[in-house]
Amino acid sequence: MMSGLPSFHDSHWAAVTPPGSPYPTLKGEIAADTVVIGAGFTGLSTALHLAERGVSVVVVEAVEPGYGASGRNNGQVIPTLTRMDPDDLIAKHGEAGDRFADLVRDSAEILFNLVRKHDLAAEAEQTGWMQPAHTPGRIKISEKRFRQWEKRGAPVAMLSKAEMATMTGSDIWHGGFWNRSGGHINPLALAREMARKVVELGGAIYARSPVDRYFRDGDTWVVVTPQGRVKARALVLATHSYSAEFSADLQPKIAREVVPVLSWQMATQPLGDNLRKTIIPGRQAVSDTHGDLYFMRYDARNRLVTGGALVVPFNGHKRLKLRIAERLQRIFPEIGEMTFSHVWNGYIGMTDDYCPRLHQLGPNAYTWAGCNGRGVALGVALGREFAAAVTGTPLNQLAMPLTDIKPLPFHGVVRRLAPLMLLEYRRRDATEIA
């Protein structure tokens, strides 16, 4: 394991989530119909959908289920992309983009239906997701988003300034966008519960088994770990922002296609009943139109789980506590002095156009990268598509806009300079849209 990886067990989710089952390390050679590399949302969803069909599936994980971005994020279930709406997807990908837009529209429902179907103990609350506009001009973003998603049958609404104030408990926003199908979950609990269900349905999961490489041998995929091998007819690579963190040889071109950006999360002390009656009383997930994002949601213990971004991570835990406490007091003046029980971080994978990248790696082999902060709902939904693809559903029936792999030029330099984009985001945030 690389020494520079963000801490895992310091997170709020690790503190409050029951331990997952102990999974063995892969030793020796085994065979399966499909091998999945990575036990995050995409890998576990793929394996779960395959196991439901009775397909033999093996998941190989470098650490443990949910270790990467899937277990570290805010847990918001958001059925949109960060900046691309249906018209953008269709313009970029044609008919495949049209199908992909439908998958994005349905992604939250796919996740919550999976939770309900398998009775997954993931602290799931399908209370909706709101995107408040932080300036009057940003209402144009909300209106554009609303028109496109309403046209596709999504359960969306526009909120006035007064309605947004009632629903959030704050008058700093100027109205905005609401999608009723969204919500939030405990992300680590969801990953551990999905892993439990995969094994219950006959799949196999191997932990502490980082994949060094994979290759094609005749009509078989071979996945190699330090102590074992998996041979399979089909393969799904589901490592995302952590693709290069354990092996530089795993998929270097895809690793250079996205920029891993450190995302900071934090959990407050529990809010009392009186505060909860006025601060987001409907318990929706909230993330607004700031580039330096304002975001928050309740967990099952009535803590606000929020966070922020830093240009320089030095002493980040202490600096963010001060900054985000001040932010919360500005948004919700009645909240008073705010303390945080946990501050943690993890990577999200960003692309240069905020659009996910989906690739076919060879016969019966697929991957994707570039969640751009929308990986919870989308990762679970794409797992369903990958399972269908490797079991023979024609690609022209699936929501998979496949593209060639195109690494970013000067990726190392771009990765080092990426945190400086926060300064540009803050400049834009302070500029009104005409």
Long-range contacts (C-beta under 8 A, 24 or more apart in sequence): 1-62, 1-63, 1-210, 1-246, 2-245, 2-246, 5-245, 6-72, 6-262, 6-344, 6-345, 6-346, 6-347, 7-344, 7-345, 8-63, 8-67, 8-71, 8-72, 10-342, 10-343, 10-344, 11-71, 11-72, 11-188, 11-265, 11-342, 11-344, 12-265, 12-266, 12-267, 12-299, 12-303, 12-305, 12-341, 12-342, 12-344, 13-71, 13-72, 13-75, 13-186, 13-187, 13-188, 13-189, 14-71, 14-188, 15-341, 15-342, 16-186, 16-299, 16-300, 16-301, 17-186, 17-188, 17-189, 17-192, 18-121, 18-189, 18-192, 19-192, 20-64, 20-65, 20-66, 20-191, 20-192, 20-195, 20-196, 21-192, 21-195, 21-196, 21-199, 22-207, 23-61, 23-64, 23-65, 23-195, 23-205, 23-206, 23-207, 24-206, 24-207, 25-206, 25-207, 25-208, 25-209, 25-227, 25-228, 26-60, 26-206, 26-209, 26-225, 26-227, 26-228, 26-230, 27-227, 27-228, 28-227, 28-228, 28-229, 29-228, 29-229, 29-230, 29-231, 30-58, 30-204, 30-228, 30-229, 30-230, 30-231, 31-230, 31-231, 31-232, 32-56, 32-57, 32-58, 32-204, 32-230, 32-231, 32-232, 33-57, 33-232, 33-233, 33-234, 34-58, 34-232, 34-233, 34-234, 34-235, 34-236, 34-390, 35-59, 35-60, 35-221, 35-223, 35-230, 35-231, 35-232, 35-234, 35-235, 35-236, 36-60, 36-235, 36-236, 36-238, 37-211, 37-214, 37-223, 37-235, 37-236, 37-237, 37-238, 37-239, 37-250, 38-62, 38-68, 38-237, 38-238, 38-239, 38-240, 38-242, 39-64, 39-65, 39-66, 39-67, 39-191, 39-195, 39-205, 39-207, 40-65, 40-66, 40-67, 40-68, 40-69, 40-70, 40-71, 40-191, 40-238, 40-239, 40-240, 40-379, 41-70, 41-187, 41-190, 41-191, 41-194, 41-375, 41-376, 41-379, 41-380, 41-383, 42-236, 42-238, 42-240, 42-368, 42-375, 42-379, 42-380, 42-382, 42-383, 42-386, 43-236, 43-238, 43-383, 44-70, 44-191, 44-194, 44-195, 44-198, 44-383, 45-114, 45-194, 45-379, 45-380, 45-381, 45-382, 45-383, 45-384, 45-387, 46-236, 46-238, 46-383, 46-384, 46-386, 46-387, 47-198, 47-203, 47-205, 47-383, 48-114, 48-118, 48-194, 48-197, 48-198, 48-201, 48-203, 48-383, 49-383, 49-384, 49-387, 49-388, 50-203, 50-387, 50-390, 50-391, 51-197, 51-198, 51-201, 51-202, 51-203, 52-201, 53-387, 53-391, 54-202, 55-387, 55-391, 56-202, 56-203, 57-198, 57-203, 57-204, 58-203, 58-204, 58-205, 58-206, 58-230, 58-232, 59-195, 59-198, 59-203, 59-204, 59-205, 59-206, 60-206, 60-209, 60-211, 60-223, 60-225, 60-230, 61-205, 61-206, 61-207, 61-208, 61-209, 62-208, 62-209, 62-210, 62-211, 62-242, 62-245, 62-246, 63-207, 63-208, 63-210, 64-207, 64-208, 65-191, 65-192, 65-194, 65-195, 65-205, 65-207, 66-187, 66-188, 66-190, 66-191, 66-192, 66-195, 68-239, 68-240, 68-241, 68-242, 68-346, 68-347, 69-240, 69-241, 69-242, 69-346, 69-347, 69-348, 69-349, 69-371, 69-375, 70-187, 70-188, 70-190, 70-191, 70-375, 70-376, 70-379, 71-187, 71-188, 71-191, 71-346, 72-187, 72-188, 72-263, 72-265, 72-344, 72-345, 72-346, 73-187, 73-263, 73-265, 73-346, 73-348, 73-375, 73-376, 74-184, 74-187, 74-265, 74-295, 74-297, 74-305, 74-306, 74-307, 75-184, 75-185, 75-186, 75-187, 75-297, 75-299, 75-305, 75-376, 76-129, 76-182, 76-183, 76-184, 76-285, 76-287, 76-295, 76-297, 76-376, 77-108, 77-111, 77-112, 77-126, 77-129, 77-182, 77-183, 77-184, 77-185, 77-285, 77-376, 77-377, 78-108, 78-129, 78-179, 78-182, 78-285, 78-287, 78-374, 78-376, 78-377, 79-104, 79-105, 79-106, 79-107, 79-108, 79-109, 79-129, 79-154, 79-179, 79-181, 79-182, 79-377, 80-104, 80-131, 80-145, 80-149, 80-179, 80-374, 81-354, 81-355, 81-356, 81-372, 81-374, 81-378, 82-354, 82-372, 82-373, 82-374, 83-354, 83-372, 84-353, 84-354, 84-355, 85-144, 85-145, 85-148, 85-149, 86-148, 86-149, 86-151, 86-152, 87-148, 88-355, 89-355, 89-401, 92-355, 92-401, 93-401, 93-403, 94-401, 95-396, 96-396, 96-399, 96-400, 96-401, 96-402, 97-401, 99-397, 99-398, 99-399, 99-400, 99-401, 100-399, 100-400, 100-401, 101-152, 102-152, 102-399, 103-378, 103-381, 103-382, 103-385, 103-399, 104-378, 104-381, 105-149, 105-152, 105-153, 105-154, 106-381, 107-377, 107-378, 107-380, 107-381, 108-179, 108-181, 108-182, 108-183, 108-377, 109-181, 110-377, 110-380, 110-381, 110-384, 111-185, 111-376, 111-377, 111-380, 111-381, 112-181, 112-183, 114-194, 114-380, 115-185, 115-190, 118-193, 118-197, 120-189, 120-190, 120-193, 120-194, 120-197, 121-189, 121-193, 122-185, 122-186, 122-189, 122-190, 122-193, 123-185, 123-186, 123-189, 123-299, 123-300, 124-183, 124-184, 124-185, 124-190, 125-183, 125-184, 125-185, 125-283, 125-298, 126-181, 126-182, 126-183, 127-182, 127-183, 127-184, 127-282, 127-283, 127-284, 127-285, 128-178, 128-179, 128-180, 128-181, 128-182, 128-183, 128-282, 128-284, 128-285, 129-178, 129-179, 129-181, 129-182, 129-183, 129-284, 129-285, 129-286, 129-287, 130-159, 130-164, 130-167, 130-168, 130-176, 130-177, 130-178, 130-179, 130-284, 130-285, 130-286, 131-176, 131-177, 131-178, 131-286, 131-287, 131-288, 131-289, 132-159, 132-164, 132-168, 132-173, 132-174, 132-175, 132-176, 132-286, 132-288, 132-289, 133-173, 133-174, 133-175, 133-176, 133-177, 133-288, 133-289, 134-172, 134-173, 134-174, 134-288, 134-289, 134-290, 134-294, 134-429, 135-174, 135-289, 135-432, 135-433, 136-174, 136-432, 137-432, 137-433, 137-434, 138-174, 138-176, 138-289, 138-433, 139-174, 139-175, 139-176, 140-433, 141-177, 141-289, 141-433, 142-175, 142-176, 142-177, 142-289, 145-177, 146-177, 149-179, 154-179, 154-181, 155-179, 155-180, 155-181, 156-180, 167-280, 167-281, 167-282, 167-284, 168-279, 168-280, 168-286, 169-278, 169-279, 169-280, 169-281, 169-332, 170-279, 170-331, 170-332, 172-330, 172-331, 173-288, 176-288, 176-289, 178-284, 182-284, 182-285, 182-377, 183-284, 183-285, 184-285, 184-297, 184-298, 184-299, 185-376, 186-299, 186-300, 187-376, 210-246, 210-247, 211-246, 211-247, 211-250, 212-247, 212-249, 212-250, 213-247, 213-249, 213-250, 214-250, 216-362, 216-363, 219-363, 221-362, 221-364, 221-365, 233-364, 234-364, 234-365, 234-390, 234-391, 235-361, 235-362, 235-364, 235-365, 235-366, 235-390, 236-365, 236-366, 236-367, 236-386, 236-390, 237-361, 237-365, 237-366, 237-367, 238-367, 238-368, 238-383, 238-386, 240-349, 240-368, 240-369, 240-371, 240-375, 240-379, 241-347, 241-348, 241-349, 241-369, 241-371, 242-347, 243-369, 251-367, 252-407, 253-405, 253-407, 254-357, 254-359, 254-367, 254-369, 254-405, 254-407, 256-407, 256-408, 256-411, 257-351, 257-357, 257-369, 257-370, 257-405, 257-406, 257-407, 257-408, 258-349, 258-350, 258-351, 258-357, 258-369, 258-370, 258-408, 259-349, 259-350, 259-351, 259-408, 259-411, 259-414, 259-415, 259-418, 260-347, 260-348, 260-349, 260-350, 260-415, 261-347, 261-348, 261-349, 261-350, 261-418, 261-419, 262-310, 262-313, 262-345, 262-346, 262-347, 262-419, 263-307, 263-309, 263-345, 263-346, 263-347, 263-348, 263-373, 264-307, 264-308, 264-309, 264-310, 264-316, 264-320, 264-343, 264-344, 264-345, 265-305, 265-306, 265-307, 265-343, 265-344, 265-345, 265-346, 266-305, 266-306, 266-307, 266-308, 266-320, 266-321, 266-324, 266-340, 266-342, 266-343, 266-344, 267-299, 267-303, 267-304, 267-305, 267-306, 267-340, 267-341, 267-342, 268-303, 268-304, 268-305, 268-306, 268-328, 268-338, 268-339, 268-340, 268-341, 269-303, 269-338, 269-339, 269-340, 269-341, 270-301, 270-302, 270-303, 271-298, 271-302, 271-303, 271-304, 271-335, 275-332, 275-334, 275-335, 276-302, 278-332, 278-334, 279-304, 279-332, 279-334, 279-335, 290-425, 290-429, 291-422, 291-424, 291-425, 291-426, 291-428, 291-429, 292-422, 292-425, 292-426, 292-429, 294-327, 294-331, 296-328, 303-341, 304-328, 309-422, 310-419, 310-422, 311-419, 311-420, 311-422, 311-423, 312-419, 313-345, 313-419, 316-343, 316-345, 317-343, 348-372, 348-373, 348-375, 349-375, 350-418, 352-408, 357-403, 357-405, 358-382, 358-400, 358-401, 358-402, 358-403, 359-402, 359-403, 359-404, 359-405, 360-402, 364-389, 364-390, 365-390, 366-390, 366-400
